[in-house]
Amino acid sequence: MGDIKFNAIGKSVPRNDGYDKATGRGMYIYDYSVPGMLYAKVLRSPYEHAKILSMDTSAAEALEGVKAVLTPFNGPKYNKFSTAASSVITPAHLSPIKDQFIVTAEPLYIGDEVAVVAAVSEKIAEKACKLIKVEYEELPHVLGVIEAEKEDSPWVHPEYKDIMKHNVCGDIVQMGRGDVEKAFKEADYIAEATITLPIQKQCVMEPCGAVADYANGRLHVVCNTQTPQMCKMMLARVFDLSESKVRIDAPYVGGGFGEKIGFAQKAEVIASIMSMMTAAPVKFMYTREEDFIATDTRHDGIGRGRMAAKKDGTITAIDVHYRLDTGAYASFGALISGIIGALGVLSCYRAENVAFNSCALYTNRSSSGAMRGYGTPQGTVVVETLIDDIAKQIGMDAVEIRLKNTTRAGDVPLMPCGSTALNECIEKVAESVDWKNVRGKKKTGVIRKGIGLAAGTHCSNAGPDFVDYDCCEMRIEGDGSLTVC
């Protein structure tokens, strides 16, 4: 093969976008504008669950500078959708869940969109939203996974009564191997844990936003999605457009951490439909408040687990159950409930007997979706708590018990493990923090520092739960050269 020249690896290579970002020259969506651009603002529901009995938009429409008002009762036709990329990358036979409207006559959480105004300025659009008169009928609501799972609790999506279990988003995911109950009966040590998983919010530097321009049957959207290709595919399906007639430009993300995988929440669809209604480019930016009340969070819920082990520290069984709160809409909920098992529970340790049971549940709160780690943190925290407990019961070092039980090359936890350097990683970490001397050292004083260790794995892609894609464009230039992008 000849000599390999490492002209980039291990060296500081200037980023193409570094100068623009460092000098403020880079155009984020917040900075972006085009001639004749209108501004969209959203009217949101004040109730966890309600039905709109009447809506009077006459005063808003009469306000000078207002160009269009979208309600659940007017506007161009479009298809139900999901803001999550899983709506286009989930294999067809798994039926990706599409349960959202751009605006709805039956809002399912405080903050759900019920109307959109497009006007010549943000202030006029905001004023027009306040002029819309809405009469609501409050309906029963459900909050939290414990309540949602009760058979007598209200259905969040009654349209799924015939195909889903009570408030379950998708299916209950069950995976495993071996005879778990037998392993627990024969175990020398057993650990149990119930952990309440908290809500976490990304709080990105630039909230979700988009500028859409629909003209001549073509849709051009400039937005801060993390996944431009998926966003293009999704918009084409929402509005029944050929993908060749949808163009996505995503100059800078402005922070995403999962919140902008797929659509940047509803920014693209709101801007697009208002452009269709007004025949003008339309910009829609979430405010910081809207970012907190109406965009995806990390899934919260409850994780329960048991672990069995022999006296020598060999883990013989892991049994983990999760109930996740996916909120009012599916987003990534159905997938993440499976990813927790595939990555957080089944992958790191080679127990012969494993049981996993998990599902995402609909509730009347803002949706949960992708966030840094994509299910791995929720799965890892329960298993790592259990293995620490087992080590403590046996009197075994927390590093030693992990090194003894990690998955090895050739194992098949869910998919075949071709290679792993987990033990090497654990050993290097332990050495770097002087684990043997620091761990368990008695502390005194008001301020005390502890040390702990946990292991986890995360996906590259995330098969077999969903697939990814590749695409390229090849162009022969006038001078005969080939451009591939």
C-alpha positions in Angstrom: 0.0 0.0 0.0 3.0 2.3 0.3 3.7 4.8 3.0 0.7 6.2 4.8 0.9 9.9 5.4 -0.9 11.2 8.5 -1.4 14.8 7.3 -4.5 15.3 9.3 -4.8 12.7 12.1 -3.3 14.0 15.3 -2.9 17.5 14.0 -4.9 20.7 14.5 -6.8 21.3 11.3 -8.7 24.7 11.0 -12.4 24.3 10.7 -14.0 25.6 7.6 -16.6 27.4 9.6 -14.2 28.5 12.4 -13.5 32.1 11.1 -17.2 32.9 10.5 -18.2 31.6 13.9 -15.4 33.3 15.7 -16.0 36.7 14.1 -19.7 36.7 14.2 -20.0 36.6 10.4 -21.8 33.3 10.4 -25.5 33.5 9.7 -27.6 31.6 12.1 -31.4 31.3 11.6 -32.0 34.1 14.1 -29.9 36.4 11.8 -31.3 35.2 8.5 -33.8 37.2 6.5 -34.9 37.7 2.9 -36.8 40.5 1.2 -40.5 40.5 1.7 -40.2 38.1 4.7 -43.2 37.7 7.0 -43.0 36.5 10.7 -45.1 33.7 12.3 -46.2 33.5 15.9 -48.1 30.7 17.6 -51.2 30.7 19.9 -50.8 27.9 22.4 -53.3 26.0 24.6 -53.4 26.9 28.3 -54.8 23.4 29.2 -53.4 19.9 29.6 -56.2 18.5 27.5 -59.1 20.4 25.9 -61.4 20.6 22.9 -61.9 23.8 21.0 -65.6 24.6 20.9 -65.3 27.9 18.9 -62.5 30.1 17.6 -63.0 33.7 16.4 -60.1 35.0 14.4 -61.8 38.1 12.9 -60.1 40.6 15.1 -56.7 39.1 14.4 -57.3 39.0 10.6 -58.5 42.6 10.6 -55.3 43.8 12.3 -53.2 45.8 9.9 -50.1 43.9 8.8 -51.6 40.4 9.3 -51.4 38.3 6.2 -52.8 35.0 7.3 -54.2 33.1 10.3 -54.0 29.3 10.3 -56.5 27.4 12.5 -57.5 23.7 12.7 -60.4 24.6 10.5 -58.7 26.2 7.5 -55.4 26.2 5.6 -53.8 23.9 3.0 -54.2 20.2 3.4 -51.2 18.2 4.8 -50.5 14.8 6.3 -50.1 13.9 9.9 -46.5 13.7 10.9 -44.0 13.2 13.6 -41.3 15.8 14.3 -38.8 13.0 14.9 -36.5 11.6 12.2 -37.8 8.1 13.1 -40.8 8.9 10.9 -38.7 8.4 7.8 -35.9 6.1 9.0 -37.9 3.4 10.8 -38.3 0.3 8.6 -41.7 0.4 7.0 -42.9 -2.9 8.6 -42.5 -1.3 12.0 -45.1 1.4 11.1 -43.6 4.7 12.3 -46.0 6.6 14.5 -47.3 9.9 13.0 -49.7 11.5 15.5 -49.2 15.3 15.1 -50.9 18.1 13.4 -49.5 21.6 12.8 -52.4 23.0 14.8 -55.0 21.0 16.6 -58.6 21.4 17.7 -57.9 19.1 20.6 -54.7 20.2 22.3 -53.0 17.6 24.4 -50.7 19.6 26.6 -50.1 23.1 28.0 -48.4 24.7 25.0 -49.9 22.7 22.2 -50.3 24.7 19.0 -53.9 25.8 18.2 -53.3 28.7 15.7 -50.6 30.5 13.8 -50.4 34.1 12.6 -48.2 35.4 9.8 -47.6 39.2 9.8 -45.2 41.8 8.6 -43.5 42.0 12.0 -43.2 39.8 15.1 -44.9 42.4 17.3 -48.0 42.5 15.0 -48.1 38.7 14.9 -47.9 38.5 18.7 -50.6 41.1 19.0 -52.8 39.2 16.6 -52.4 36.0 18.5 -53.8 37.7 21.6 -56.8 38.9 19.6 -57.9 35.3 18.8 -60.8 34.3 20.9 -61.0 30.6 21.8 -63.7 28.8 23.8 -62.4 25.6 25.3 -64.0 22.6 26.9 -61.5 21.1 29.4 -61.2 17.4 29.2 -59.7 14.7 31.6 -56.0 14.5 31.5 -53.2 12.1 32.6 -49.8 13.0 34.1 -47.0 10.6 34.8 -46.4 7.0 33.8 -48.0 5.4 36.9 -51.3 7.1 36.2 -51.0 6.6 32.4 -50.7 2.8 32.8 -53.9 2.5 34.9 -56.7 1.0 32.9 -59.2 3.5 34.2 -57.1 6.5 33.3 -58.1 8.7 30.3 -56.8 7.8 26.9 -54.4 10.4 25.5 -54.8 9.0 21.9 -58.1 7.1 21.8 -57.7 6.7 18.0 -55.2 4.0 18.8 -57.5 1.9 21.1 -57.7 -0.9 18.6 -54.0 -1.2 17.9 -52.2 -0.2 21.1 -52.4 -1.1 24.7 -53.7 1.5 27.1 -51.7 4.7 26.6 -48.7 2.7 25.3 -46.9 4.5 22.5 -46.2 1.7 20.0 -45.5 -1.7 21.6 -44.2 -3.0 24.8 -40.6 -4.0 24.0 -39.5 -7.4 25.4 -36.1 -8.9 24.9 -34.0 -11.4 26.7 -32.3 -14.8 26.9 -32.0 -17.7 29.3 -34.1 -18.6 32.3 -34.1 -15.5 34.6 -36.3 -16.8 37.3 -34.2 -20.0 37.8 -31.1 -17.9 38.0 -32.5 -15.7 40.7 -33.5 -18.8 42.7 -30.0 -20.2 42.5 -28.2 -16.8 43.1 -25.9 -16.2 46.0 -26.5 -12.4 45.9 -29.4 -10.4 44.6 -29.6 -6.6 44.2 -32.8 -4.6 43.5 -33.3 -1.0 42.6 -36.1 1.4 41.6 -35.0 4.6 40.1 -37.1 7.7 39.2 -35.7 9.1 36.0 -35.9 12.9 35.8 -36.8 15.2 33.0 -33.9 17.0 31.4 -34.0 19.9 28.9 -31.4 20.6 26.3 -31.5 24.5 26.5 -29.8 25.0 23.2 -28.1 28.3 22.5 -30.3 29.0 19.5 -33.9 27.8 19.8 -35.5 26.0 16.9 -36.2 28.1 13.8 -36.8 28.1 10.1 -37.4 30.4 7.1 -39.6 28.8 4.4 -40.3 30.0 0.9 -42.8 28.1 -1.2 -42.9 29.3 -4.8 -43.5 27.7 -8.2 -44.4 24.4 -6.6 -41.0 24.2 -4.9 -40.3 24.5 -1.2 -37.0 26.0 0.0 -36.4 26.0 3.8 -33.4 27.4 5.7 -33.4 26.0 9.2 -31.3 24.7 12.1 -32.2 21.0 11.9 -29.4 18.6 12.9 -30.4 16.3 10.0 -31.0 18.2 6.7 -31.5 15.0 4.6 -34.1 13.6 6.9 -35.8 17.0 7.2 -36.1 17.1 3.4 -37.7 13.6 3.3 -40.1 14.5 6.1 -41.3 17.8 4.6 -41.9 16.1 1.3 -44.2 13.6 3.0 -46.1 16.1 5.1 -47.0 18.2 2.0 -47.1 15.5 -0.7 -44.2 17.0 -2.6 -41.5 15.2 -4.6 -38.2 15.2 -2.7 -36.7 16.9 -5.8 -38.9 19.9 -5.1 -37.8 20.3 -1.5 -34.5 22.0 -0.7 -33.1 22.3 2.8 -30.2 24.6 3.8 -28.9 24.2 7.4 -26.1 26.7 7.8 -25.5 26.4 11.5 -27.4 24.3 14.1 -26.9 26.7 17.0 -26.9 23.7 19.4 -29.1 20.7 19.1 -28.3 17.8 21.5 -31.1 15.7 19.9 -33.8 18.4 20.0 -33.4 19.1 16.3 -33.0 15.6 14.9 -35.6 15.4 12.1 -37.5 18.7 12.2 -36.3 21.5 14.5 -39.6 20.7 16.3 -42.4 22.3 14.3 -40.3 25.2 13.0 -40.1 23.9 9.4 -43.7 22.8 9.0 -45.1 26.1 10.6 -42.9 28.3 8.4 -43.7 26.2 5.3 -47.5 26.1 5.6 -47.6 29.9 6.3 -45.5 30.5 3.2 -48.0 28.4 1.3 -50.9 30.5 2.7 -49.3 33.9 2.0 -47.2 33.3 -1.1 -44.3 34.9 0.7 -41.2 33.7 2.6 -42.1 33.2 6.3 -39.8 33.0 9.3 -40.7 31.2 12.6 -38.4 31.2 15.6 -39.2 29.6 18.9 -38.8 31.9 21.9 -36.8 30.7 24.9 -40.1 30.2 26.8 -41.5 28.1 23.9 -38.2 26.1 23.8 -38.9 25.0 27.3 -42.6 24.4 27.2 -43.1 23.0 23.6 -40.0 21.1 22.5 -38.8 17.6 23.3 -37.0 16.8 26.5 -35.1 13.7 27.7 -37.6 10.9 28.6 -38.4 10.7 32.3 -40.1 7.8 34.0 -39.4 4.8 36.2 -36.7 2.1 35.9 -36.9 -1.1 38.0 -34.2 -3.7 38.1 -32.9 -6.9 39.7 -29.4 -8.5 39.3 -28.2 -11.9 40.5 -24.7 -13.0 41.0 -22.5 -15.9 42.3 -20.1 -15.6 45.3 -17.2 -15.1 42.9 -18.8 -12.0 41.4 -20.1 -13.7 38.2 -23.4 -12.0 37.2 -25.9 -14.6 36.3 -29.1 -12.6 35.7 -30.3 -9.1 34.9 -34.0 -8.3 34.9 -35.0 -4.7 34.1 -38.3 -2.9 33.4 -38.9 0.6 32.2 -41.9 2.9 31.9 -41.0 6.1 30.0 -43.1 9.3 29.7 -43.2 10.2 26.0 -45.7 13.0 26.6 -48.5 14.0 24.2 -46.9 12.8 21.0 -44.7 9.8 20.1 -41.5 11.6 18.9 -38.7 9.0 19.5 -40.5 7.4 22.4 -41.3 4.0 20.9 -37.7 3.6 19.6 -36.0 4.8 22.7 -37.9 2.4 24.9 -36.1 -0.4 22.9 -32.8 1.3 22.6 -32.6 1.4 26.4 -32.6 -2.4 26.4 -30.4 -2.9 23.4 -27.7 -0.6 24.7 -28.1 0.2 28.4 -29.2 -3.3 29.6 -28.2 -6.0 27.2 -24.9 -4.9 25.7 -22.2 -4.2 28.4 -22.4 -7.3 30.6 -22.5 -11.0 29.5 -25.1 -12.4 31.9 -26.5 -15.6 30.5 -30.0 -14.8 31.7 -31.5 -11.4 30.8 -35.1 -10.1 30.8 -36.0 -6.6 29.5 -39.5 -5.1 29.4 -40.1 -1.5 28.4 -42.5 0.9 26.8 -43.2 4.6 26.4 -46.5 5.9 27.6 -48.6 8.8 26.4 -49.3 11.6 28.9 -50.7 15.1 28.7 -47.4 16.9 28.8 -44.9 18.2 26.3 -43.2 15.5 24.3 -40.0 13.7 25.1 -37.6 12.7 22.4 -33.9 12.5 21.5 -31.4 13.9 23.9 -27.7 13.3 24.3 -27.2 9.6 24.8 -30.5 8.6 23.2 -31.8 6.2 25.8 -28.4 5.0 27.0 -28.3 7.1 30.2 -31.7 5.7 31.4 -30.7 2.1 30.7 -27.2 2.5 32.1 -28.1 4.1 35.5 -30.2 1.2 36.6 -27.7 -1.6 35.6 -24.7 0.3 37.0 -26.6 0.9 40.3 -27.3 -2.8 40.5 -23.7 -3.9 39.8 -22.3 -1.5 42.4 -24.8 -3.0 44.9 -23.7 -6.5 44.1 -20.0 -5.6 44.4 -20.7 -4.0 47.8 -22.6 -7.1 49.1 -19.8 -9.4 48.0 -17.1 -7.1 49.2 -15.6 -6.9 45.7 -14.0 -3.9 44.1 -16.3 -2.1 41.6 -13.6 -2.2 38.9 -12.9 -5.9 39.4 -16.5 -7.0 39.1 -16.9 -5.1 35.9 -13.7 -6.5 34.4 -15.0 -9.9 35.2 -18.4 -9.5 33.6 -18.0 -7.3 30.5 -19.1 -8.5 27.0 -16.3 -10.0 25.0 -15.7 -10.2 21.3 -17.7 -13.1 19.9 -20.6 -12.7 22.4 -24.0 -12.0 21.1 -25.8 -9.7 23.5 -28.3 -8.5 20.9 -26.2 -8.3 17.8 -22.8 -10.1 17.4 -20.0 -8.2 19.2 -17.1 -8.1 16.7 -14.7 -6.2 18.9 -14.5 -4.4 22.2 -12.0 -2.4 24.2 -14.2 -1.9 27.3 -11.9 -3.6 29.7 -8.9 -1.7 28.4 -10.9 1.5 28.9 -11.9 0.6 32.4 -8.4 -0.3 33.4 -7.0 3.0 31.9 -9.6 5.1 33.7 -8.9 3.3 37.0 -5.2 3.9 36.6 -5.6 7.6 35.6 -7.6 8.4 38.7 -5.5 6.2 41.1 -8.6 4.2 41.8 -7.0 1.6 44.2 -5.7 4.3 46.5 -8.5 6.8 46.3 -11.6 4.5 46.3 -12.9 3.9 49.8 -10.5 6.3 51.4 -12.1 7.8 54.5 -13.0 11.4 54.2 -13.3 14.1 56.8 -14.3 17.7 56.9 -17.3 19.7 55.6 -16.4 19.3 51.9 -15.8 15.7 50.8 -15.0 14.4 47.3 -16.0 10.9 46.3 -15.2 8.8 43.3 -17.2 6.3 41.3 -17.1 4.4 38.0 -19.7 3.3 35.5 -19.6 1.7 32.1 -21.8 2.1 29.1 -22.1 1.8 25.4 -23.8 3.8 22.7 -24.8 3.2 19.1 -23.1 4.0 15.8 -26.3 4.1 13.8 -28.9 2.3 16.0 -29.8 -0.9 14.2 -31.9 -3.0 14.2 -34.5 -0.6 15.5 -34.1 1.8 12.6 -32.0 2.2 9.5 -29.9 5.1 8.2 -29.2 6.2 4.7 -26.4 7.3 2.3 -26.7 9.7 -0.5 -24.4 11.6 -2.9 -24.4 13.9 -5.8 -22.0 13.5 -8.7 -21.4 16.2 -11.3 -19.1 16.4 -14.3 -17.7 19.9 -14.6 -17.0 21.7 -17.9 -13.3 20.9 -17.6 -13.9 17.2 -17.3 -13.4 17.0 -13.6 -15.8 15.1 -11.3 -17.3 16.7 -8.3 -18.8 14.4 -5.6 -20.8 15.8 -2.7 
